[in-house]
Amino acid sequence: MQDIYSVVLAIVLVVLSVWLVFKVIGWLAVFLRARVVKNKRIPLPQKCQKLLGEKGVIVLYFSSPLAERGRNRMGGVMKLVDEEYGNVIKFNLTSDRKEAEKFNVITAPTIVVIDGEGIVREYKSGFISYPRVKAIIERYLKRSKQ
């Protein structure tokens, strides 16, 4: 009986180890992709430039029809942010491929925050809570008003 427990424990440890390795690789990939565009000025589409001039900070929200769970959770957050600030521009990762490549986005949901100077300041993938997104926006709005 103890042999069965040992085998089950070994299988569980292997599965958890593999899961952890893939998680770390995913985090590392997002970190390295963010480094390419973060703190750089990326040429913006016309609609983004206009909104940036009006609002001072814009949030580019990349979603995908294939990432339903993330789209449902993050979509609600982005809707609240857009209602409050009116500065969210939504891109579909599959149909707006050119824009996604410009900002080095490969996963959904991803948000890219651009400050009043047109510089990418934040690059976040995965679910981000409303208070956290709001705090990020407020930080860059304060900087742009100074």
Phi and psi in radians as a Rosetta constraint file:
Dihedral C 1 N 2 CA 2 C 2 CIRCULARHARMONIC -1.182 0.35
Dihedral N 2 CA 2 C 2 N 3 CIRCULARHARMONIC -0.531 0.35
Dihedral C 2 N 3 CA 3 C 3 CIRCULARHARMONIC -1.106 0.35
Dihedral N 3 CA 3 C 3 N 4 CIRCULARHARMONIC -0.670 0.35
Dihedral C 3 N 4 CA 4 C 4 CIRCULARHARMONIC -1.124 0.35
Dihedral N 4 CA 4 C 4 N 5 CIRCULARHARMONIC -0.769 0.35
Dihedral C 4 N 5 CA 5 C 5 CIRCULARHARMONIC -1.083 0.35
Dihedral N 5 CA 5 C 5 N 6 CIRCULARHARMONIC -0.687 0.35
Dihedral C 5 N 6 CA 6 C 6 CIRCULARHARMONIC -1.132 0.35
Dihedral N 6 CA 6 C 6 N 7 CIRCULARHARMONIC -0.733 0.35
Dihedral C 6 N 7 CA 7 C 7 CIRCULARHARMONIC -1.154 0.35
Dihedral N 7 CA 7 C 7 N 8 CIRCULARHARMONIC -0.781 0.35
Dihedral C 7 N 8 CA 8 C 8 CIRCULARHARMONIC -1.093 0.35
Dihedral N 8 CA 8 C 8 N 9 CIRCULARHARMONIC -0.765 0.35
Dihedral C 8 N 9 CA 9 C 9 CIRCULARHARMONIC -1.092 0.35
Dihedral N 9 CA 9 C 9 N 10 CIRCULARHARMONIC -0.719 0.35
Dihedral C 9 N 10 CA 10 C 10 CIRCULARHARMONIC -1.110 0.35
Dihedral N 10 CA 10 C 10 N 11 CIRCULARHARMONIC -0.727 0.35
Dihedral C 10 N 11 CA 11 C 11 CIRCULARHARMONIC -1.125 0.35
Dihedral N 11 CA 11 C 11 N 12 CIRCULARHARMONIC -0.773 0.35
Dihedral C 11 N 12 CA 12 C 12 CIRCULARHARMONIC -1.076 0.35
Dihedral N 12 CA 12 C 12 N 13 CIRCULARHARMONIC -0.749 0.35
Dihedral C 12 N 13 CA 13 C 13 CIRCULARHARMONIC -1.125 0.35
Dihedral N 13 CA 13 C 13 N 14 CIRCULARHARMONIC -0.692 0.35
Dihedral C 13 N 14 CA 14 C 14 CIRCULARHARMONIC -1.138 0.35
Dihedral N 14 CA 14 C 14 N 15 CIRCULARHARMONIC -0.797 0.35
Dihedral C 14 N 15 CA 15 C 15 CIRCULARHARMONIC -1.077 0.35
Dihedral N 15 CA 15 C 15 N 16 CIRCULARHARMONIC -0.798 0.35
Dihedral C 15 N 16 CA 16 C 16 CIRCULARHARMONIC -1.111 0.35
Dihedral N 16 CA 16 C 16 N 17 CIRCULARHARMONIC -0.682 0.35
Dihedral C 16 N 17 CA 17 C 17 CIRCULARHARMONIC -1.119 0.35
Dihedral N 17 CA 17 C 17 N 18 CIRCULARHARMONIC -0.784 0.35
Dihedral C 17 N 18 CA 18 C 18 CIRCULARHARMONIC -1.093 0.35
Dihedral N 18 CA 18 C 18 N 19 CIRCULARHARMONIC -0.768 0.35
Dihedral C 18 N 19 CA 19 C 19 CIRCULARHARMONIC -1.048 0.35
Dihedral N 19 CA 19 C 19 N 20 CIRCULARHARMONIC -0.766 0.35
Dihedral C 19 N 20 CA 20 C 20 CIRCULARHARMONIC -1.137 0.35
Dihedral N 20 CA 20 C 20 N 21 CIRCULARHARMONIC -0.705 0.35
Dihedral C 20 N 21 CA 21 C 21 CIRCULARHARMONIC -1.063 0.35
Dihedral N 21 CA 21 C 21 N 22 CIRCULARHARMONIC -0.787 0.35
Dihedral C 21 N 22 CA 22 C 22 CIRCULARHARMONIC -1.147 0.35
Dihedral N 22 CA 22 C 22 N 23 CIRCULARHARMONIC -0.644 0.35
Dihedral C 22 N 23 CA 23 C 23 CIRCULARHARMONIC -1.100 0.35
Dihedral N 23 CA 23 C 23 N 24 CIRCULARHARMONIC -0.810 0.35
Dihedral C 23 N 24 CA 24 C 24 CIRCULARHARMONIC -1.110 0.35
Dihedral N 24 CA 24 C 24 N 25 CIRCULARHARMONIC -0.726 0.35
Dihedral C 24 N 25 CA 25 C 25 CIRCULARHARMONIC -1.075 0.35
Dihedral N 25 CA 25 C 25 N 26 CIRCULARHARMONIC -0.734 0.35
Dihedral C 25 N 26 CA 26 C 26 CIRCULARHARMONIC -1.080 0.35
Dihedral N 26 CA 26 C 26 N 27 CIRCULARHARMONIC -0.806 0.35
Dihedral C 26 N 27 CA 27 C 27 CIRCULARHARMONIC -1.090 0.35
Dihedral N 27 CA 27 C 27 N 28 CIRCULARHARMONIC -0.735 0.35
Dihedral C 27 N 28 CA 28 C 28 CIRCULARHARMONIC -1.121 0.35
Dihedral N 28 CA 28 C 28 N 29 CIRCULARHARMONIC -0.713 0.35
Dihedral C 28 N 29 CA 29 C 29 CIRCULARHARMONIC -1.084 0.35
Dihedral N 29 CA 29 C 29 N 30 CIRCULARHARMONIC -0.772 0.35
Dihedral C 29 N 30 CA 30 C 30 CIRCULARHARMONIC -1.127 0.35
Dihedral N 30 CA 30 C 30 N 31 CIRCULARHARMONIC -0.747 0.35
Dihedral C 30 N 31 CA 31 C 31 CIRCULARHARMONIC -1.048 0.35
Dihedral N 31 CA 31 C 31 N 32 CIRCULARHARMONIC -0.811 0.35
Dihedral C 31 N 32 CA 32 C 32 CIRCULARHARMONIC -1.196 0.35
Dihedral N 32 CA 32 C 32 N 33 CIRCULARHARMONIC -0.633 0.35
Dihedral C 32 N 33 CA 33 C 33 CIRCULARHARMONIC -1.182 0.35
Dihedral N 33 CA 33 C 33 N 34 CIRCULARHARMONIC -0.675 0.35
Dihedral C 33 N 34 CA 34 C 34 CIRCULARHARMONIC -1.130 0.35
Dihedral N 34 CA 34 C 34 N 35 CIRCULARHARMONIC -0.649 0.35
Dihedral C 34 N 35 CA 35 C 35 CIRCULARHARMONIC -1.056 0.35
Dihedral N 35 CA 35 C 35 N 36 CIRCULARHARMONIC -0.501 0.35
Dihedral C 35 N 36 CA 36 C 36 CIRCULARHARMONIC -1.165 0.35
Dihedral N 36 CA 36 C 36 N 37 CIRCULARHARMONIC -0.644 0.35
Dihedral C 36 N 37 CA 37 C 37 CIRCULARHARMONIC -1.906 0.35
Dihedral N 37 CA 37 C 37 N 38 CIRCULARHARMONIC -0.345 0.35
Dihedral C 37 N 38 CA 38 C 38 CIRCULARHARMONIC -1.133 0.35
Dihedral N 38 CA 38 C 38 N 39 CIRCULARHARMONIC 2.395 0.35
Dihedral C 38 N 39 CA 39 C 39 CIRCULARHARMONIC 1.117 0.35
Dihedral N 39 CA 39 C 39 N 40 CIRCULARHARMONIC 0.487 0.35
Dihedral C 39 N 40 CA 40 C 40 CIRCULARHARMONIC -2.220 0.35
Dihedral N 40 CA 40 C 40 N 41 CIRCULARHARMONIC 2.715 0.35
Dihedral C 40 N 41 CA 41 C 41 CIRCULARHARMONIC -1.634 0.35
Dihedral N 41 CA 41 C 41 N 42 CIRCULARHARMONIC 2.024 0.35
Dihedral C 41 N 42 CA 42 C 42 CIRCULARHARMONIC -1.838 0.35
Dihedral N 42 CA 42 C 42 N 43 CIRCULARHARMONIC 2.343 0.35
Dihedral C 42 N 43 CA 43 C 43 CIRCULARHARMONIC -0.997 0.35
Dihedral N 43 CA 43 C 43 N 44 CIRCULARHARMONIC 2.191 0.35
Dihedral C 43 N 44 CA 44 C 44 CIRCULARHARMONIC -1.696 0.35
Dihedral N 44 CA 44 C 44 N 45 CIRCULARHARMONIC 2.585 0.35
Dihedral C 44 N 45 CA 45 C 45 CIRCULARHARMONIC -1.103 0.35
Dihedral N 45 CA 45 C 45 N 46 CIRCULARHARMONIC 2.771 0.35
Dihedral C 45 N 46 CA 46 C 46 CIRCULARHARMONIC -0.960 0.35
Dihedral N 46 CA 46 C 46 N 47 CIRCULARHARMONIC -0.778 0.35
Dihedral C 46 N 47 CA 47 C 47 CIRCULARHARMONIC -1.128 0.35
Dihedral N 47 CA 47 C 47 N 48 CIRCULARHARMONIC -0.530 0.35
Dihedral C 47 N 48 CA 48 C 48 CIRCULARHARMONIC -1.256 0.35
Dihedral N 48 CA 48 C 48 N 49 CIRCULARHARMONIC -0.726 0.35
Dihedral C 48 N 49 CA 49 C 49 CIRCULARHARMONIC -1.083 0.35
Dihedral N 49 CA 49 C 49 N 50 CIRCULARHARMONIC -0.740 0.35
Dihedral C 49 N 50 CA 50 C 50 CIRCULARHARMONIC -1.112 0.35
Dihedral N 50 CA 50 C 50 N 51 CIRCULARHARMONIC -0.819 0.35
Dihedral C 50 N 51 CA 51 C 51 CIRCULARHARMONIC -1.155 0.35
Dihedral N 51 CA 51 C 51 N 52 CIRCULARHARMONIC -0.644 0.35
Dihedral C 51 N 52 CA 52 C 52 CIRCULARHARMONIC -1.084 0.35
Dihedral N 52 CA 52 C 52 N 53 CIRCULARHARMONIC -0.710 0.35
Dihedral C 52 N 53 CA 53 C 53 CIRCULARHARMONIC -1.114 0.35
Dihedral N 53 CA 53 C 53 N 54 CIRCULARHARMONIC -0.614 0.35
Dihedral C 53 N 54 CA 54 C 54 CIRCULARHARMONIC -1.375 0.35
Dihedral N 54 CA 54 C 54 N 55 CIRCULARHARMONIC -0.708 0.35
Dihedral C 54 N 55 CA 55 C 55 CIRCULARHARMONIC -1.761 0.35
Dihedral N 55 CA 55 C 55 N 56 CIRCULARHARMONIC -0.447 0.35
Dihedral C 55 N 56 CA 56 C 56 CIRCULARHARMONIC 1.577 0.35
Dihedral N 56 CA 56 C 56 N 57 CIRCULARHARMONIC -0.530 0.35
Dihedral C 56 N 57 CA 57 C 57 CIRCULARHARMONIC -2.508 0.35
Dihedral N 57 CA 57 C 57 N 58 CIRCULARHARMONIC 2.372 0.35
Dihedral C 57 N 58 CA 58 C 58 CIRCULARHARMONIC -2.199 0.35
Dihedral N 58 CA 58 C 58 N 59 CIRCULARHARMONIC 2.704 0.35
Dihedral C 58 N 59 CA 59 C 59 CIRCULARHARMONIC -2.087 0.35
Dihedral N 59 CA 59 C 59 N 60 CIRCULARHARMONIC 2.074 0.35
Dihedral C 59 N 60 CA 60 C 60 CIRCULARHARMONIC -1.621 0.35
Dihedral N 60 CA 60 C 60 N 61 CIRCULARHARMONIC 2.123 0.35
Dihedral C 60 N 61 CA 61 C 61 CIRCULARHARMONIC -1.948 0.35
Dihedral N 61 CA 61 C 61 N 62 CIRCULARHARMONIC 1.989 0.35
Dihedral C 61 N 62 CA 62 C 62 CIRCULARHARMONIC -1.761 0.35
Dihedral N 62 CA 62 C 62 N 63 CIRCULARHARMONIC 2.105 0.35
Dihedral C 62 N 63 CA 63 C 63 CIRCULARHARMONIC -2.220 0.35
Dihedral N 63 CA 63 C 63 N 64 CIRCULARHARMONIC 3.041 0.35
Dihedral C 63 N 64 CA 64 C 64 CIRCULARHARMONIC -2.549 0.35
Dihedral N 64 CA 64 C 64 N 65 CIRCULARHARMONIC 2.464 0.35
Dihedral C 64 N 65 CA 65 C 65 CIRCULARHARMONIC -1.127 0.35
Dihedral N 65 CA 65 C 65 N 66 CIRCULARHARMONIC -0.356 0.35
Dihedral C 65 N 66 CA 66 C 66 CIRCULARHARMONIC -1.384 0.35
Dihedral N 66 CA 66 C 66 N 67 CIRCULARHARMONIC -0.404 0.35
Dihedral C 66 N 67 CA 67 C 67 CIRCULARHARMONIC -1.748 0.35
Dihedral N 67 CA 67 C 67 N 68 CIRCULARHARMONIC 1.198 0.35
Dihedral C 67 N 68 CA 68 C 68 CIRCULARHARMONIC -1.114 0.35
Dihedral N 68 CA 68 C 68 N 69 CIRCULARHARMONIC -0.783 0.35
Dihedral C 68 N 69 CA 69 C 69 CIRCULARHARMONIC -1.095 0.35
Dihedral N 69 CA 69 C 69 N 70 CIRCULARHARMONIC -0.815 0.35
Dihedral C 69 N 70 CA 70 C 70 CIRCULARHARMONIC -1.156 0.35
Dihedral N 70 CA 70 C 70 N 71 CIRCULARHARMONIC -0.667 0.35
Dihedral C 70 N 71 CA 71 C 71 CIRCULARHARMONIC -1.139 0.35
Dihedral N 71 CA 71 C 71 N 72 CIRCULARHARMONIC -0.710 0.35
Dihedral C 71 N 72 CA 72 C 72 CIRCULARHARMONIC -1.144 0.35
Dihedral N 72 CA 72 C 72 N 73 CIRCULARHARMONIC -0.777 0.35
Dihedral C 72 N 73 CA 73 C 73 CIRCULARHARMONIC -1.246 0.35
Dihedral N 73 CA 73 C 73 N 74 CIRCULARHARMONIC -0.879 0.35
Dihedral C 73 N 74 CA 74 C 74 CIRCULARHARMONIC -1.287 0.35
Dihedral N 74 CA 74 C 74 N 75 CIRCULARHARMONIC -0.522 0.35
Dihedral C 74 N 75 CA 75 C 75 CIRCULARHARMONIC -1.039 0.35
Dihedral N 75 CA 75 C 75 N 76 CIRCULARHARMONIC -0.692 0.35
Dihedral C 75 N 76 CA 76 C 76 CIRCULARHARMONIC -1.136 0.35
Dihedral N 76 CA 76 C 76 N 77 CIRCULARHARMONIC -0.722 0.35
Dihedral C 76 N 77 CA 77 C 77 CIRCULARHARMONIC -1.115 0.35
Dihedral N 77 CA 77 C 77 N 78 CIRCULARHARMONIC -0.797 0.35
Dihedral C 77 N 78 CA 78 C 78 CIRCULARHARMONIC -1.169 0.35
Dihedral N 78 CA 78 C 78 N 79 CIRCULARHARMONIC -0.565 0.35
Dihedral C 78 N 79 CA 79 C 79 CIRCULARHARMONIC -1.125 0.35
Dihedral N 79 CA 79 C 79 N 80 CIRCULARHARMONIC -0.759 0.35
Dihedral C 79 N 80 CA 80 C 80 CIRCULARHARMONIC -1.107 0.35
Dihedral N 80 CA 80 C 80 N 81 CIRCULARHARMONIC -0.746 0.35
Dihedral C 80 N 81 CA 81 C 81 CIRCULARHARMONIC -1.092 0.35
Dihedral N 81 CA 81 C 81 N 82 CIRCULARHARMONIC -0.768 0.35
Dihedral C 81 N 82 CA 82 C 82 CIRCULARHARMONIC -1.150 0.35
Dihedral N 82 CA 82 C 82 N 83 CIRCULARHARMONIC -0.641 0.35
Dihedral C 82 N 83 CA 83 C 83 CIRCULARHARMONIC -1.129 0.35
Dihedral N 83 CA 83 C 83 N 84 CIRCULARHARMONIC -0.647 0.35
Dihedral C 83 N 84 CA 84 C 84 CIRCULARHARMONIC -1.405 0.35
Dihedral N 84 CA 84 C 84 N 85 CIRCULARHARMONIC -0.759 0.35
Dihedral C 84 N 85 CA 85 C 85 CIRCULARHARMONIC -1.895 0.35
Dihedral N 85 CA 85 C 85 N 86 CIRCULARHARMONIC -0.435 0.35
Dihedral C 85 N 86 CA 86 C 86 CIRCULARHARMONIC 1.131 0.35
Dihedral N 86 CA 86 C 86 N 87 CIRCULARHARMONIC 0.550 0.35
Dihedral C 86 N 87 CA 87 C 87 CIRCULARHARMONIC -2.169 0.35
Dihedral N 87 CA 87 C 87 N 88 CIRCULARHARMONIC 0.360 0.35
Dihedral C 87 N 88 CA 88 C 88 CIRCULARHARMONIC -1.731 0.35
Dihedral N 88 CA 88 C 88 N 89 CIRCULARHARMONIC 2.263 0.35
Dihedral C 88 N 89 CA 89 C 89 CIRCULARHARMONIC -2.044 0.35
Dihedral N 89 CA 89 C 89 N 90 CIRCULARHARMONIC 2.118 0.35
Dihedral C 89 N 90 CA 90 C 90 CIRCULARHARMONIC -1.661 0.35
Dihedral N 90 CA 90 C 90 N 91 CIRCULARHARMONIC 2.371 0.35
Dihedral C 90 N 91 CA 91 C 91 CIRCULARHARMONIC -2.173 0.35
Dihedral N 91 CA 91 C 91 N 92 CIRCULARHARMONIC 2.477 0.35
Dihedral C 91 N 92 CA 92 C 92 CIRCULARHARMONIC -1.605 0.35
Dihedral N 92 CA 92 C 92 N 93 CIRCULARHARMONIC 2.126 0.35
Dihedral C 92 N 93 CA 93 C 93 CIRCULARHARMONIC -1.044 0.35
Dihedral N 93 CA 93 C 93 N 94 CIRCULARHARMONIC -0.545 0.35
Dihedral C 93 N 94 CA 94 C 94 CIRCULARHARMONIC -1.480 0.35
Dihedral N 94 CA 94 C 94 N 95 CIRCULARHARMONIC -0.715 0.35
Dihedral C 94 N 95 CA 95 C 95 CIRCULARHARMONIC -1.555 0.35
Dihedral N 95 CA 95 C 95 N 96 CIRCULARHARMONIC -0.468 0.35
Dihedral C 95 N 96 CA 96 C 96 CIRCULARHARMONIC -1.766 0.35
Dihedral N 96 CA 96 C 96 N 97 CIRCULARHARMONIC 0.847 0.35
Dihedral C 96 N 97 CA 97 C 97 CIRCULARHARMONIC -1.027 0.35
Dihedral N 97 CA 97 C 97 N 98 CIRCULARHARMONIC -0.656 0.35
Dihedral C 97 N 98 CA 98 C 98 CIRCULARHARMONIC -1.079 0.35
Dihedral N 98 CA 98 C 98 N 99 CIRCULARHARMONIC -0.773 0.35
Dihedral C 98 N 99 CA 99 C 99 CIRCULARHARMONIC -1.177 0.35
Dihedral N 99 CA 99 C 99 N 100 CIRCULARHARMONIC -0.689 0.35
Dihedral C 99 N 100 CA 100 C 100 CIRCULARHARMONIC -1.082 0.35
Dihedral N 100 CA 100 C 100 N 101 CIRCULARHARMONIC -0.721 0.35
Dihedral C 100 N 101 CA 101 C 101 CIRCULARHARMONIC -1.156 0.35
Dihedral N 101 CA 101 C 101 N 102 CIRCULARHARMONIC -0.653 0.35
Dihedral C 101 N 102 CA 102 C 102 CIRCULARHARMONIC -1.003 0.35
Dihedral N 102 CA 102 C 102 N 103 CIRCULARHARMONIC -0.704 0.35
Dihedral C 102 N 103 CA 103 C 103 CIRCULARHARMONIC -1.729 0.35
Dihedral N 103 CA 103 C 103 N 104 CIRCULARHARMONIC 0.169 0.35
Dihedral C 103 N 104 CA 104 C 104 CIRCULARHARMONIC 1.069 0.35
Dihedral N 104 CA 104 C 104 N 105 CIRCULARHARMONIC 0.642 0.35
Dihedral C 104 N 105 CA 105 C 105 CIRCULARHARMONIC -1.665 0.35
Dihedral N 105 CA 105 C 105 N 106 CIRCULARHARMONIC 2.237 0.35
Dihedral C 105 N 106 CA 106 C 106 CIRCULARHARMONIC -2.186 0.35
Dihedral N 106 CA 106 C 106 N 107 CIRCULARHARMONIC -0.148 0.35
Dihedral C 106 N 107 CA 107 C 107 CIRCULARHARMONIC -2.301 0.35
Dihedral N 107 CA 107 C 107 N 108 CIRCULARHARMONIC 2.665 0.35
Dihedral C 107 N 108 CA 108 C 108 CIRCULARHARMONIC -2.153 0.35
Dihedral N 108 CA 108 C 108 N 109 CIRCULARHARMONIC 2.526 0.35
Dihedral C 108 N 109 CA 109 C 109 CIRCULARHARMONIC -1.423 0.35
Dihedral N 109 CA 109 C 109 N 110 CIRCULARHARMONIC 2.569 0.35
Dihedral C 109 N 110 CA 110 C 110 CIRCULARHARMONIC -2.406 0.35
Dihedral N 110 CA 110 C 110 N 111 CIRCULARHARMONIC 2.420 0.35
Dihedral C 110 N 111 CA 111 C 111 CIRCULARHARMONIC -2.064 0.35
Dihedral N 111 CA 111 C 111 N 112 CIRCULARHARMONIC 2.516 0.35
Dihedral C 111 N 112 CA 112 C 112 CIRCULARHARMONIC -2.183 0.35
Dihedral N 112 CA 112 C 112 N 113 CIRCULARHARMONIC 2.126 0.35
Dihedral C 112 N 113 CA 113 C 113 CIRCULARHARMONIC -1.788 0.35
Dihedral N 113 CA 113 C 113 N 114 CIRCULARHARMONIC 2.213 0.35
Dihedral C 113 N 114 CA 114 C 114 CIRCULARHARMONIC -2.043 0.35
Dihedral N 114 CA 114 C 114 N 115 CIRCULARHARMONIC 2.238 0.35
Dihedral C 114 N 115 CA 115 C 115 CIRCULARHARMONIC -1.443 0.35
Dihedral N 115 CA 115 C 115 N 116 CIRCULARHARMONIC -3.142 0.35
Dihedral C 115 N 116 CA 116 C 116 CIRCULARHARMONIC -1.076 0.35
Dihedral N 116 CA 116 C 116 N 117 CIRCULARHARMONIC -0.362 0.35
Dihedral C 116 N 117 CA 117 C 117 CIRCULARHARMONIC -1.535 0.35
Dihedral N 117 CA 117 C 117 N 118 CIRCULARHARMONIC -0.018 0.35
Dihedral C 117 N 118 CA 118 C 118 CIRCULARHARMONIC 1.444 0.35
Dihedral N 118 CA 118 C 118 N 119 CIRCULARHARMONIC 0.344 0.35
Dihedral C 118 N 119 CA 119 C 119 CIRCULARHARMONIC -1.800 0.35
Dihedral N 119 CA 119 C 119 N 120 CIRCULARHARMONIC 2.346 0.35
Dihedral C 119 N 120 CA 120 C 120 CIRCULARHARMONIC -1.203 0.35
Dihedral N 120 CA 120 C 120 N 121 CIRCULARHARMONIC 2.081 0.35
Dihedral C 120 N 121 CA 121 C 121 CIRCULARHARMONIC -1.869 0.35
Dihedral N 121 CA 121 C 121 N 122 CIRCULARHARMONIC -0.561 0.35
Dihedral C 121 N 122 CA 122 C 122 CIRCULARHARMONIC -2.335 0.35
Dihedral N 122 CA 122 C 122 N 123 CIRCULARHARMONIC 2.542 0.35
Dihedral C 122 N 123 CA 123 C 123 CIRCULARHARMONIC -2.494 0.35
Dihedral N 123 CA 123 C 123 N 124 CIRCULARHARMONIC 1.853 0.35
Dihedral C 123 N 124 CA 124 C 124 CIRCULARHARMONIC -2.234 0.35
Dihedral N 124 CA 124 C 124 N 125 CIRCULARHARMONIC 2.310 0.35
Dihedral C 124 N 125 CA 125 C 125 CIRCULARHARMONIC -1.970 0.35
Dihedral N 125 CA 125 C 125 N 126 CIRCULARHARMONIC 2.622 0.35
Dihedral C 125 N 126 CA 126 C 126 CIRCULARHARMONIC 1.562 0.35
Dihedral N 126 CA 126 C 126 N 127 CIRCULARHARMONIC -3.094 0.35
Dihedral C 126 N 127 CA 127 C 127 CIRCULARHARMONIC -1.242 0.35
Dihedral N 127 CA 127 C 127 N 128 CIRCULARHARMONIC 2.366 0.35
Dihedral C 127 N 128 CA 128 C 128 CIRCULARHARMONIC -2.281 0.35
Dihedral N 128 CA 128 C 128 N 129 CIRCULARHARMONIC 2.276 0.35
Dihedral C 128 N 129 CA 129 C 129 CIRCULARHARMONIC -1.190 0.35
Dihedral N 129 CA 129 C 129 N 130 CIRCULARHARMONIC 2.743 0.35
Dihedral C 129 N 130 CA 130 C 130 CIRCULARHARMONIC -1.007 0.35
Dihedral N 130 CA 130 C 130 N 131 CIRCULARHARMONIC -0.838 0.35
Dihedral C 130 N 131 CA 131 C 131 CIRCULARHARMONIC -1.042 0.35
Dihedral N 131 CA 131 C 131 N 132 CIRCULARHARMONIC -0.608 0.35
Dihedral C 131 N 132 CA 132 C 132 CIRCULARHARMONIC -1.225 0.35
Dihedral N 132 CA 132 C 132 N 133 CIRCULARHARMONIC -0.745 0.35
Dihedral C 132 N 133 CA 133 C 133 CIRCULARHARMONIC -1.121 0.35
Dihedral N 133 CA 133 C 133 N 134 CIRCULARHARMONIC -0.744 0.35
Dihedral C 133 N 134 CA 134 C 134 CIRCULARHARMONIC -1.068 0.35
Dihedral N 134 CA 134 C 134 N 135 CIRCULARHARMONIC -0.730 0.35
Dihedral C 134 N 135 CA 135 C 135 CIRCULARHARMONIC -1.104 0.35
Dihedral N 135 CA 135 C 135 N 136 CIRCULARHARMONIC -0.690 0.35
Dihedral C 135 N 136 CA 136 C 136 CIRCULARHARMONIC -1.101 0.35
Dihedral N 136 CA 136 C 136 N 137 CIRCULARHARMONIC -0.829 0.35
Dihedral C 136 N 137 CA 137 C 137 CIRCULARHARMONIC -1.088 0.35
Dihedral N 137 CA 137 C 137 N 138 CIRCULARHARMONIC -0.804 0.35
Dihedral C 137 N 138 CA 138 C 138 CIRCULARHARMONIC -1.049 0.35
Dihedral N 138 CA 138 C 138 N 139 CIRCULARHARMONIC -0.687 0.35
Dihedral C 138 N 139 CA 139 C 139 CIRCULARHARMONIC -1.032 0.35
Dihedral N 139 CA 139 C 139 N 140 CIRCULARHARMONIC -0.780 0.35
Dihedral C 139 N 140 CA 140 C 140 CIRCULARHARMONIC -1.411 0.35
Dihedral N 140 CA 140 C 140 N 141 CIRCULARHARMONIC -0.444 0.35
Dihedral C 140 N 141 CA 141 C 141 CIRCULARHARMONIC -1.159 0.35
Dihedral N 141 CA 141 C 141 N 142 CIRCULARHARMONIC -0.717 0.35
Dihedral C 141 N 142 CA 142 C 142 CIRCULARHARMONIC -1.098 0.35
Dihedral N 142 CA 142 C 142 N 143 CIRCULARHARMONIC -0.735 0.35
Dihedral C 142 N 143 CA 143 C 143 CIRCULARHARMONIC -1.131 0.35
Dihedral N 143 CA 143 C 143 N 144 CIRCULARHARMONIC -0.657 0.35
Dihedral C 143 N 144 CA 144 C 144 CIRCULARHARMONIC -1.276 0.35
Dihedral N 144 CA 144 C 144 N 145 CIRCULARHARMONIC -0.416 0.35
Dihedral C 144 N 145 CA 145 C 145 CIRCULARHARMONIC -1.475 0.35
Dihedral N 145 CA 145 C 145 N 146 CIRCULARHARMONIC -0.239 0.35
